[in-house]
């Protein structure tokens, strides 16, 4: 089974490398940045010059691109290469409604489509330990699960097309609110003479311990905002959450507070920094 991977950014680069390393057939790659394609080719992938070429040569087509408009562009560009021998997996984080629209168009060609967004960031992409939420037909999910397990160690089907994305948005919304709680309380602690190290240790003694703080307390204490997952990307996910909530008639005042923090962070020029840089906004920097 030949696999093609479109989108070799921060996450896609390592995800596709895991496929190249673990899969026993040809793996094709494409990105508009030629240096990224060349890097994967040096690791054993086969370079393609377009998404169309990749789709034509691949049995399974995986995409990992930034936004809804990019996903639409990818699949509109390869529809004429799809048929009932192809399966498409979009691992991008986009609007669920857009994903369902793309799924419908793909299925009209006879091909299959599942959404499979990921959770965790670059280190997990490197180690192949991502969490993956899947939306789509159960039989397609079962067929593709071994491929998904090249990239993640926790894979779960949430329902039909779009359901994986709904779960991803819920996950990131929860993370964003935990993050904002950490940002505010850690700033308050420091203002009262408690170090970040002391704060983190003390939090671990009670019910406030969380994965975000455990992973980010050291970078925050060092003002190290090297990007594993950017402010810009998390801001996009927060915006998707707010839009989805409005569509469903759900009130999310906590997430609206987070959205304001992210909007201010973007205004402050922090978009390309790691998403823990939102603490700079909370601090008033």
C-alpha positions in Angstrom: 0.0 0.0 0.0 1.6 3.2 -1.2 1.3 6.2 1.0 1.5 9.9 0.1 1.9 12.7 2.6 1.1 16.4 1.8 2.3 19.1 4.2 5.7 18.9 5.8 5.5 21.6 8.4 6.5 21.4 12.1 4.2 18.4 12.7 4.0 16.9 9.2 7.7 16.6 8.8 8.1 14.2 11.8 4.8 12.4 11.2 5.8 11.6 7.6 9.3 10.6 8.8 7.7 8.0 11.1 5.8 6.6 8.2 8.9 6.4 6.0 10.8 4.6 8.8 8.0 2.1 9.7 6.1 1.4 6.4 7.3 -1.4 4.2 6.2 0.2 0.9 6.8 3.5 -1.0 6.1 6.8 0.7 5.6 9.9 -1.4 5.9 13.4 0.0 5.0 16.9 -1.2 5.2 20.4 0.2 5.6 23.8 -1.5 8.8 24.3 0.4 11.3 22.2 -1.7 13.9 22.0 1.1 11.3 20.2 3.3 10.7 17.7 0.5 14.4 17.2 -0.1 14.9 16.6 3.7 12.3 13.8 3.7 13.7 12.4 0.4 17.1 12.1 2.1 15.4 9.9 4.8 13.9 7.5 2.2 10.7 9.2 0.9 10.0 9.8 -2.8 9.8 13.4 -3.7 6.8 14.7 -5.7 6.5 18.0 -7.5 2.8 18.5 -6.9 -0.2 17.2 -4.9 -1.6 15.8 -8.1 1.4 13.7 -8.8 1.4 12.4 -5.3 -2.3 11.5 -5.4 -1.9 9.7 -8.6 0.9 7.5 -7.3 -0.6 6.8 -3.8 -3.2 4.4 -2.5 -3.5 6.4 0.8 -3.3 10.2 0.7 -2.6 12.0 4.0 -2.7 15.8 4.4 -1.4 17.9 7.2 -1.8 21.6 6.4 -2.6 24.7 8.4 -6.1 26.0 7.7 -9.5 25.2 6.2 -8.7 27.0 3.0 -5.6 25.0 2.5 -7.4 21.7 3.0 -10.0 22.8 0.5 -7.3 23.8 -2.0 -5.5 20.4 -1.6 -8.6 18.3 -2.3 -10.0 20.4 -5.0 -6.6 20.1 -6.7 -6.6 16.3 -6.6 -10.3 15.3 -7.1 -9.6 14.3 -10.7 -6.9 11.8 -9.4 -9.3 10.1 -6.9 -11.3 6.9 -7.5 -12.6 3.9 -5.5 -9.0 2.6 -5.0 -8.0 5.7 -2.9 -8.4 6.6 0.8 -7.8 10.1 2.0 -6.9 11.0 5.6 -6.9 14.7 6.6 -5.0 15.2 9.8 -5.2 19.0 9.8 -7.2 21.0 12.4 -9.9 22.8 10.6 -13.6 23.7 10.9 -15.6 20.5 11.1 -18.2 21.8 8.6 -15.5 22.4 6.1 -14.1 18.9 6.7 -17.6 17.4 6.1 -17.9 19.4 2.9 -14.5 18.1 1.7 -15.4 14.5 2.7 -18.6 14.7 0.6 -16.8 15.8 -2.5 -14.1 13.2 -2.1 -16.7 10.4 -1.6 -18.4 11.5 -4.8 -15.3 10.3 -6.7 -15.6 6.8 -5.1 -12.7 7.5 -2.7 -13.0 7.3 1.1 -12.2 10.1 3.5 -11.6 10.3 7.3 -10.6 13.2 9.5 -7.8 12.4 12.0 -6.5 15.5 13.8 -3.8 15.0 16.3 -3.1 16.2 19.9 0.2 16.9 21.6 3.0 18.7 19.9 6.4 18.3 18.1 8.2 16.0 20.6 5.3 13.5 20.4 5.3 13.8 16.6 9.0 12.9 16.6 8.5 10.0 19.0 5.3 8.7 17.2 3.3 9.1 20.4 0.6 11.5 19.2 -3.1 11.2 20.2 -5.3 10.9 17.1 -9.1 11.5 17.0 -10.8 10.0 14.0 -14.1 10.8 12.3 -15.4 8.6 9.5 -16.7 5.2 8.5 -15.8 2.5 11.0 -14.5 0.1 8.4 -12.2 2.7 6.8 -11.0 3.6 10.3 -10.1 0.0 11.0 -8.3 -0.4 7.7 -6.3 2.8 8.3 -5.6 2.3 12.0 -2.2 0.5 11.4 -1.0 3.5 9.4 -2.2 6.0 12.1 -0.3 4.0 14.6 2.9 4.8 12.8 2.4 8.3 14.1 0.4 7.9 17.3 0.1 5.5 20.2 -3.5 6.5 21.2 -6.0 6.4 18.3 -9.7 6.6 18.9 -12.7 6.8 16.5 -15.2 9.5 17.7 -18.0 9.0 15.1 -18.7 9.9 11.5 -17.0 12.5 9.4 -16.2 15.7 11.3 -16.4 14.0 14.8 -12.6 13.7 15.1 -12.3 17.4 14.6 -15.1 18.3 17.0 -13.2 16.3 19.7 -9.9 18.0 18.8 -11.5 21.4 19.1 -13.0 20.4 22.5 -9.6 19.2 23.6 -7.7 22.3 22.6 -10.4 24.5 24.1 -9.9 22.8 27.4 -6.1 23.1 27.1 -6.5 26.8 26.4 -8.5 27.4 29.5 -6.2 25.3 31.7 -3.3 27.3 30.2 -5.0 30.6 31.0 -5.6 29.5 34.5 -1.9 28.6 34.8 -0.9 31.9 33.3 -2.9 34.0 35.7 -2.2 32.1 38.9 1.5 31.6 38.2 1.8 35.4 37.6 0.0 36.0 40.9 2.3 33.6 42.8 5.4 35.2 41.4 4.1 38.7 42.3 3.9 37.5 45.9 7.4 36.1 46.1 6.7 32.4 45.1 9.1 31.1 42.4 7.7 29.3 39.4 9.6 26.1 40.5 8.0 26.3 44.0 4.6 27.0 42.5 4.8 24.0 40.2 5.8 21.7 43.0 3.1 23.0 45.3 0.4 22.6 42.6 1.5 18.9 42.2 0.4 18.3 45.8 -3.2 19.0 45.0 -6.0 18.7 42.4 -4.5 21.5 40.2 -1.8 19.4 38.7 -2.0 19.3 34.9 -0.1 18.1 31.8 0.3 21.7 30.5 2.0 23.0 33.7 4.2 19.9 34.0 5.4 20.4 30.4 5.7 24.2 30.3 6.8 25.4 33.7 10.5 25.1 32.8 10.2 26.9 29.4 8.1 29.6 31.1 10.6 30.1 33.9 13.4 30.4 31.4 11.4 32.7 29.1 12.0 30.1 26.4 9.3 30.3 23.8 10.8 28.1 21.1 7.9 26.9 19.1 6.5 23.4 19.4 2.9 24.6 18.8 2.5 28.3 17.9 0.3 31.0 19.3 -1.1 31.5 15.8 -2.2 27.9 15.5 -3.8 27.8 18.9 -5.6 31.1 18.2 -7.0 29.5 15.1 -8.3 26.5 17.1 -9.8 28.9 19.7 -11.6 30.8 17.0 -13.0 27.5 15.5 -14.3 26.6 19.0 -16.1 29.9 19.4 -17.7 29.6 16.0 -18.7 25.9 16.6 -20.2 26.9 20.0 -22.3 29.6 18.3 -23.5 27.2 15.7 -24.6 24.9 18.5 -26.1 27.6 20.7 -23.6 26.8 23.5 -22.3 29.6 25.8 -18.6 29.4 26.4 -17.7 32.6 28.4 -14.4 31.0 29.6 -13.2 30.4 26.1 -14.2 33.9 25.1 -11.8 35.2 27.8 -9.1 32.9 26.2 -9.9 34.3 22.8 -9.3 37.8 24.0 -5.9 36.8 25.4 -4.9 35.1 22.1 -6.1 38.1 20.0 -4.0 40.4 22.2 -1.0 38.0 21.9 -1.3 38.2 18.1 -1.5 42.0 18.3 1.7 41.9 20.4 3.5 40.0 17.7 3.8 36.7 19.5 2.1 34.7 16.7 5.1 32.7 15.7 6.2 31.9 19.3 5.2 28.8 21.2 1.7 29.0 22.6 3.0 29.3 26.2 4.1 32.8 25.2 0.5 33.9 26.0 1.8 34.3 29.6 3.6 37.4 28.3 0.2 38.9 27.5 -1.1 38.1 30.9 1.9 39.7 32.5 1.3 42.8 30.4 4.6 42.5 28.5 
